[in-house]
Amino acid sequence: MRRTIAGATAALLLLTVVGCGSGSKDAEAAADTQQTQSKPDKSENQTTVGKALTVKMQSGATAEVTVLKVSTAKKGKGEFAEKPANGQFVVIDVQVKVTGKEFAVNPLYVQYQAADNKVFDSGDGNAMTAGFEPVLESGDVPKGQTSRGFVVFDTPAGKGKQVQLTDELGSPIAYWAL
């Protein structure tokens, strides 16, 4: 009986170790894919900064989203702001006007694509400590309401390629060329 339990325990341990190893490689491959998304086809939902795009989330919720302005800064604001780890802060002013049912607004749905196609999230580098306000708040916004705020990125110095908006599952659904 002890041999059976010991054998079963060893088999379970082996499966756990093998399973953990393959999962991390899959996660790394997914992260690499996300970090090098390319420019969309002309048929996709794209425009330029200052213009609105109508977007639809996986949930079916719709909104008119506008990247109002994109600016850069060499340092953050406030006494706790750290300097950019990657070269500059990119500050994006985003407005979301909800046109359909309740719309989930989240700054993590906004991404910045650099000139080399690398995609940055607002959690990269020192973006979260940059101190630019008002921030785009996360939350469900009711139909007819508007949410507006800044999303900040810590990126290499220089002009980027585009701002992209993803749905709740992380798939890009709209693009603003820079």
Backbone bond lengths (Angstrom), bond angles and torsions (degrees), N, CA, C in turn:
res aa  C-N    CA-C-N  psi(-1)  N-CA   C-N-CA  omega(-1)  CA-C   N-CA-C  phi
1 M - - - 1.449 - - 1.531 111.07 -
2 R 1.352 116.56 -42.02 1.464 119.83 179.51 1.518 111.08 -62.97
3 R 1.345 118.14 -37.08 1.468 121.38 178.75 1.517 110.73 -64.47
4 T 1.319 117.76 -38.14 1.464 121.89 179.81 1.523 109.98 -65.99
5 I 1.324 116.69 -45.23 1.471 120.66 179.32 1.522 110.28 -65.43
6 A 1.328 117.18 -44.33 1.463 120.93 179.01 1.520 110.79 -62.99
7 G 1.333 116.83 -41.26 1.471 120.71 178.90 1.520 111.42 -65.38
8 A 1.321 116.23 -42.49 1.473 120.35 178.89 1.520 110.85 -64.91
9 T 1.331 116.94 -40.93 1.462 121.23 178.44 1.519 110.69 -63.64
10 A 1.319 117.79 -42.89 1.471 121.45 179.13 1.522 110.76 -64.30
11 A 1.339 116.96 -41.05 1.471 120.50 178.54 1.520 110.86 -64.19
12 L 1.339 116.83 -42.53 1.458 120.93 178.97 1.529 110.71 -63.71
13 L 1.319 117.01 -42.19 1.458 121.06 178.38 1.527 111.00 -62.69
14 L 1.314 117.54 -42.00 1.460 122.29 179.12 1.531 110.42 -63.24
15 L 1.328 117.34 -44.28 1.470 121.16 178.59 1.527 111.05 -63.14
16 T 1.325 117.01 -39.81 1.463 120.99 179.46 1.521 110.66 -63.75
17 V 1.333 117.02 -46.12 1.472 120.90 -179.48 1.521 110.57 -64.20
18 V 1.336 117.18 -45.50 1.467 120.66 -179.91 1.520 109.85 -65.05
19 G 1.331 117.99 -42.01 1.461 121.87 -179.95 1.507 112.34 -64.09
20 C 1.325 117.13 -41.10 1.466 120.59 179.48 1.515 111.04 -65.03
21 G 1.308 117.49 -41.33 1.461 121.19 -179.07 1.506 112.06 -63.06
22 S 1.340 118.10 -43.70 1.461 119.63 -177.81 1.512 111.42 -72.20
23 G 1.342 117.56 -31.15 1.459 120.20 179.59 1.514 111.57 -66.37
24 S 1.329 117.40 -38.56 1.458 119.37 -178.62 1.525 111.15 -68.43
25 K 1.349 117.36 -35.09 1.458 119.26 177.48 1.518 110.45 -66.56
26 D 1.356 116.30 -39.03 1.467 120.33 177.52 1.523 110.29 -63.64
27 A 1.338 116.29 -41.01 1.465 119.97 179.38 1.526 110.78 -65.21
28 E 1.346 116.95 -40.82 1.463 120.27 178.51 1.517 110.86 -64.05
29 A 1.323 117.60 -41.02 1.467 121.34 179.06 1.524 110.46 -63.76
30 A 1.340 116.99 -40.67 1.468 120.32 178.43 1.518 110.59 -65.10
31 A 1.334 117.59 -40.64 1.465 121.05 179.06 1.521 110.60 -64.57
32 D 1.343 117.66 -41.74 1.458 120.79 178.55 1.516 110.99 -62.52
33 T 1.327 117.54 -40.37 1.464 121.68 179.00 1.524 110.04 -62.25
34 Q 1.336 116.95 -43.97 1.454 120.80 -178.65 1.527 110.80 -65.59
35 Q 1.293 117.82 -35.77 1.449 121.32 -174.84 1.521 113.56 -75.46
36 T 1.319 119.40 -7.21 1.461 120.64 -178.45 1.529 112.03 -131.75
37 Q 1.325 116.90 41.76 1.455 119.45 177.64 1.520 108.84 -68.06
38 S 1.314 116.34 145.70 1.456 119.94 -176.93 1.514 111.65 -102.81
39 K 1.309 115.08 173.76 1.451 121.85 179.93 1.530 109.95 -63.65
40 P 1.331 117.00 139.90 1.456 120.11 -176.44 1.522 113.02 -71.59
41 D 1.339 114.95 162.33 1.459 120.31 172.18 1.525 108.32 -67.87
42 K 1.339 116.31 159.26 1.463 120.79 -179.89 1.526 112.21 -61.81
43 S 1.319 118.41 -22.68 1.456 121.65 -178.09 1.528 112.34 -76.76
44 E 1.330 118.45 -12.17 1.455 121.17 -177.76 1.524 111.49 -83.42
45 N 1.329 115.72 167.31 1.451 124.63 -176.23 1.532 110.68 -72.07
46 Q 1.355 116.87 95.62 1.458 120.08 -178.18 1.524 111.30 -143.52
47 T 1.333 115.04 154.28 1.459 122.40 178.20 1.525 107.84 -158.41
48 T 1.327 116.25 -158.24 1.459 121.59 178.96 1.529 109.43 -118.57
49 V 1.333 115.55 165.17 1.455 121.53 179.48 1.523 109.44 -57.13
50 G 1.321 115.95 136.36 1.456 122.27 -179.73 1.518 113.36 99.43
51 K 1.320 116.80 -11.66 1.467 120.95 -179.21 1.523 110.42 -110.91
52 A 1.339 114.70 145.79 1.462 121.28 -178.20 1.523 111.51 -87.60
53 L 1.327 114.85 149.43 1.463 122.44 172.68 1.526 108.42 -127.55
54 T 1.311 116.21 139.87 1.456 120.31 173.80 1.514 107.65 -87.11
55 V 1.334 116.51 126.91 1.456 121.72 -177.64 1.521 110.33 -123.32
56 K 1.330 114.74 154.04 1.463 121.27 177.87 1.519 108.39 -129.73
57 M 1.317 115.92 126.26 1.464 121.80 179.27 1.528 109.51 -83.32
58 Q 1.332 116.08 170.03 1.463 121.50 176.59 1.529 111.00 -59.18
59 S 1.326 116.90 -31.63 1.463 122.14 -179.25 1.528 112.54 -70.85
60 G 1.334 116.72 -12.22 1.465 121.24 -176.53 1.521 112.91 96.50
61 A 1.324 117.39 -9.11 1.464 121.47 179.21 1.529 109.95 -67.86
62 T 1.339 116.23 143.14 1.465 120.61 179.74 1.520 110.76 -124.73
63 A 1.333 114.30 153.24 1.461 120.84 178.15 1.514 109.02 -156.40
64 E 1.318 114.34 160.76 1.460 121.89 172.80 1.524 105.58 -102.20
65 V 1.328 116.67 114.10 1.464 121.67 -175.83 1.517 109.15 -110.58
66 T 1.334 115.09 134.03 1.461 121.18 179.46 1.523 109.77 -128.60
67 V 1.325 116.15 128.25 1.453 120.68 167.12 1.526 103.50 -87.70
68 L 1.335 116.14 103.31 1.462 121.52 -173.41 1.517 113.00 -73.90
69 K 1.342 115.91 -39.82 1.464 119.58 -175.82 1.520 109.46 -158.91
70 V 1.324 115.98 147.19 1.464 122.34 174.40 1.520 107.19 -127.56
71 S 1.332 116.67 123.99 1.467 120.68 178.35 1.524 109.14 -133.70
72 T 1.328 115.98 167.97 1.463 121.03 179.57 1.522 109.75 -123.62
73 A 1.327 115.03 157.61 1.463 121.13 177.80 1.523 108.97 -146.06
74 K 1.323 116.27 143.09 1.469 122.10 179.11 1.527 111.94 -85.46
75 K 1.348 116.23 -15.38 1.465 120.02 177.71 1.527 108.99 -146.88
76 G 1.334 115.01 161.95 1.448 121.11 179.74 1.517 111.78 -83.75
77 K 1.344 115.15 -174.14 1.461 121.21 179.40 1.516 109.59 -116.61
78 G 1.315 115.62 141.30 1.455 120.46 177.40 1.522 112.39 97.23
79 E 1.328 114.80 164.40 1.459 120.45 -175.13 1.520 114.06 -71.18
80 F 1.347 118.21 -20.51 1.455 120.83 -178.39 1.529 113.28 -99.46
81 A 1.317 116.79 0.99 1.467 120.65 -178.38 1.528 110.61 -69.52
82 E 1.311 115.06 133.91 1.456 120.78 175.23 1.522 108.21 -96.99
83 K 1.345 116.20 158.37 1.463 118.69 177.85 1.534 108.67 -73.02
84 P 1.333 117.06 157.74 1.469 119.17 179.89 1.536 111.02 -62.32
85 A 1.311 116.40 133.20 1.464 121.46 179.53 1.527 111.53 -76.57
86 N 1.336 116.74 -26.39 1.465 120.64 -174.91 1.531 114.09 -105.99
87 G 1.333 118.59 -5.84 1.460 120.05 177.44 1.507 115.83 135.22
88 Q 1.354 117.23 -41.59 1.469 119.72 -179.41 1.525 109.23 -158.19
89 F 1.337 114.48 158.14 1.458 119.71 169.84 1.521 107.41 -96.64
90 V 1.314 116.46 135.22 1.457 122.32 171.86 1.520 105.52 -107.20
91 V 1.339 116.45 121.83 1.460 122.24 -176.24 1.521 108.10 -109.37
92 I 1.326 116.16 117.60 1.455 121.63 -175.98 1.525 109.38 -112.52
93 D 1.327 116.06 123.26 1.462 123.44 178.22 1.526 107.37 -92.10
94 V 1.339 116.23 113.28 1.464 122.17 -175.20 1.519 110.47 -116.28
95 Q 1.337 114.97 138.32 1.468 121.34 175.81 1.528 108.93 -125.17
96 V 1.343 115.87 133.81 1.461 122.12 179.56 1.526 108.48 -123.84
97 K 1.347 117.08 115.02 1.469 122.82 175.47 1.523 106.88 -105.24
98 V 1.323 116.62 115.20 1.460 120.95 -175.77 1.527 109.75 -79.22
99 T 1.334 115.44 123.03 1.467 121.28 -177.24 1.525 112.57 -107.85
100 G 1.313 117.13 -21.85 1.458 121.32 179.48 1.511 109.62 -113.61
101 K 1.325 115.09 -149.23 1.461 118.41 179.31 1.525 110.95 -64.74
102 E 1.314 116.23 171.87 1.462 122.87 -178.45 1.529 111.43 -41.16
103 F 1.339 116.53 131.66 1.460 123.79 -172.42 1.524 109.86 -116.21
104 A 1.327 116.98 129.07 1.468 121.83 178.77 1.528 109.39 -80.81
105 V 1.322 116.48 112.89 1.457 122.60 176.99 1.521 107.46 -98.80
106 N 1.334 115.45 133.73 1.456 119.58 -179.62 1.528 108.35 -153.91
107 P 1.339 118.00 126.37 1.466 119.16 178.79 1.524 112.71 -61.75
108 L 1.320 118.40 -20.93 1.459 120.88 178.12 1.526 111.97 -71.45
109 Y 1.326 117.58 -13.40 1.468 121.44 176.20 1.528 111.59 -81.23
110 V 1.323 117.13 -10.48 1.463 121.68 179.18 1.526 107.83 -98.65
111 Q 1.330 116.73 132.37 1.461 121.78 179.56 1.522 109.81 -132.70
112 Y 1.336 114.74 157.87 1.467 122.33 -179.74 1.518 107.82 -119.02
113 Q 1.335 116.19 128.48 1.458 120.29 177.70 1.519 109.00 -107.14
114 A 1.329 115.37 120.41 1.461 121.67 -179.56 1.526 110.36 -75.20
115 A 1.321 116.23 171.37 1.468 122.04 -178.69 1.529 111.96 -60.57
116 D 1.342 117.79 -28.28 1.470 121.05 179.44 1.531 112.72 -87.69
117 N 1.343 116.87 11.78 1.472 125.80 179.54 1.522 114.81 77.11
118 K 1.326 119.11 -1.27 1.464 119.85 177.18 1.522 108.50 -69.92
119 V 1.324 115.52 136.16 1.459 121.99 -177.85 1.524 109.25 -101.17
120 F 1.338 116.42 131.64 1.461 123.04 -179.70 1.519 110.26 -112.40
121 D 1.335 114.76 142.22 1.459 122.31 174.39 1.528 108.15 -104.67
122 S 1.323 115.81 165.04 1.462 119.94 -179.59 1.529 112.84 -69.88
123 G 1.315 117.84 -8.31 1.454 121.06 176.96 1.517 113.48 -93.87
124 D 1.330 118.24 -2.64 1.463 121.74 -178.48 1.526 111.24 -77.73
125 G 1.332 115.33 145.89 1.465 120.50 176.31 1.518 111.66 59.84
126 N 1.332 115.94 -136.41 1.466 121.61 -178.98 1.527 112.47 -105.14
127 A 1.312 117.39 22.63 1.469 121.03 -177.18 1.525 113.20 -58.37
128 M 1.322 116.89 -37.24 1.468 119.55 -176.21 1.525 112.96 -71.63
129 T 1.325 117.38 -16.45 1.465 120.43 179.58 1.531 111.61 -106.95
130 A 1.331 117.26 12.53 1.464 120.71 -175.18 1.528 112.91 -70.05
131 G 1.328 118.71 -29.58 1.461 121.27 173.82 1.515 117.29 83.33
132 F 1.326 119.24 14.74 1.468 120.87 178.42 1.524 108.86 -81.38
133 E 1.346 115.33 128.61 1.463 120.43 -177.36 1.518 110.55 -131.90
134 P 1.328 117.09 154.63 1.459 128.09 3.23 1.529 111.03 -80.00
135 V 1.323 116.36 144.15 1.458 120.80 177.61 1.524 109.20 -81.71
136 L 1.327 115.84 152.98 1.463 120.21 173.38 1.525 106.54 -72.67
137 E 1.318 116.25 115.46 1.462 121.90 -175.75 1.522 111.15 -81.06
138 S 1.321 115.92 145.98 1.464 121.88 173.47 1.517 108.63 -80.86
139 G 1.330 114.79 144.17 1.457 118.86 175.18 1.512 111.81 155.80
140 D 1.317 114.94 168.99 1.458 121.48 177.30 1.519 108.79 -88.60
141 V 1.336 115.51 122.53 1.459 121.53 -177.74 1.534 107.90 -104.72
142 P 1.356 117.74 127.03 1.462 120.63 -178.23 1.533 112.97 -69.58
143 K 1.331 115.35 158.92 1.461 122.15 177.25 1.535 109.41 -54.63
144 G 1.340 115.55 136.22 1.457 121.21 178.47 1.521 114.49 87.95
145 Q 1.331 118.27 -9.03 1.457 122.30 -179.00 1.534 110.30 -98.15
146 T 1.334 115.34 162.26 1.460 122.06 -179.30 1.518 109.66 -126.02
147 S 1.333 115.89 142.01 1.459 122.82 173.83 1.523 107.24 -123.98
148 R 1.343 115.48 139.10 1.457 119.62 -179.10 1.521 109.90 -145.30
149 G 1.334 116.10 144.28 1.452 120.19 176.90 1.518 111.53 176.38
150 F 1.332 114.94 178.78 1.461 121.54 -178.78 1.530 110.94 -94.17
151 V 1.331 114.61 142.50 1.461 122.40 168.62 1.526 104.64 -120.16
152 V 1.336 116.30 127.74 1.467 121.21 -173.59 1.525 110.38 -113.18
153 F 1.334 114.98 141.36 1.458 122.26 179.42 1.520 108.97 -127.38
154 D 1.318 116.31 146.25 1.459 123.21 175.24 1.529 105.70 -106.37
155 T 1.342 116.36 107.44 1.472 121.40 -171.14 1.528 111.00 -130.24
156 P 1.330 117.11 168.28 1.467 119.19 172.00 1.533 109.82 -64.16
157 A 1.320 116.55 150.72 1.464 120.92 178.95 1.522 110.15 -61.99
158 G 1.311 115.53 148.26 1.459 121.05 178.99 1.522 111.60 117.63
159 K 1.319 113.72 169.74 1.452 120.26 -178.39 1.526 110.31 -75.80
160 G 1.319 116.01 141.35 1.454 121.71 177.83 1.516 111.94 -91.57
161 K 1.316 115.41 -179.63 1.459 122.23 -178.93 1.521 111.95 -94.45
162 Q 1.348 117.13 -48.75 1.451 119.61 -176.68 1.518 111.95 -165.20
163 V 1.328 114.51 163.45 1.456 123.69 169.93 1.517 104.90 -104.88
164 Q 1.325 116.52 138.18 1.455 118.46 177.80 1.520 110.22 -129.23
165 L 1.325 114.53 149.71 1.456 122.49 177.43 1.518 107.41 -114.04
166 T 1.340 116.16 134.18 1.455 120.11 178.37 1.522 110.09 -109.02
167 D 1.339 114.88 162.40 1.460 118.68 172.93 1.528 108.40 -84.52
168 E 1.337 116.72 -173.70 1.449 120.52 -176.04 1.528 113.20 -65.64
169 L 1.323 117.61 -18.28 1.460 121.54 179.48 1.534 112.72 -96.74
170 G 1.333 117.22 1.40 1.460 121.29 176.76 1.518 115.82 91.52
171 S 1.331 117.66 6.90 1.468 120.64 178.17 1.525 109.82 -87.48
172 P 1.337 118.53 128.72 1.466 120.70 179.11 1.529 111.25 -61.02
173 I 1.349 114.96 134.45 1.470 120.13 -179.90 1.523 113.05 -125.23
174 A 1.323 118.20 -10.41 1.478 120.68 178.97 1.522 109.28 -156.82
175 Y 1.350 115.12 151.59 1.460 121.78 -175.80 1.523 110.41 -139.43
176 W 1.333 115.82 140.78 1.464 122.78 173.42 1.517 107.64 -122.92
177 A 1.330 116.88 115.98 1.459 121.47 -179.95 1.512 109.84 -71.38
178 L 1.335 116.24 143.67 1.470 121.41 179.42 1.513 110.06 -100.72
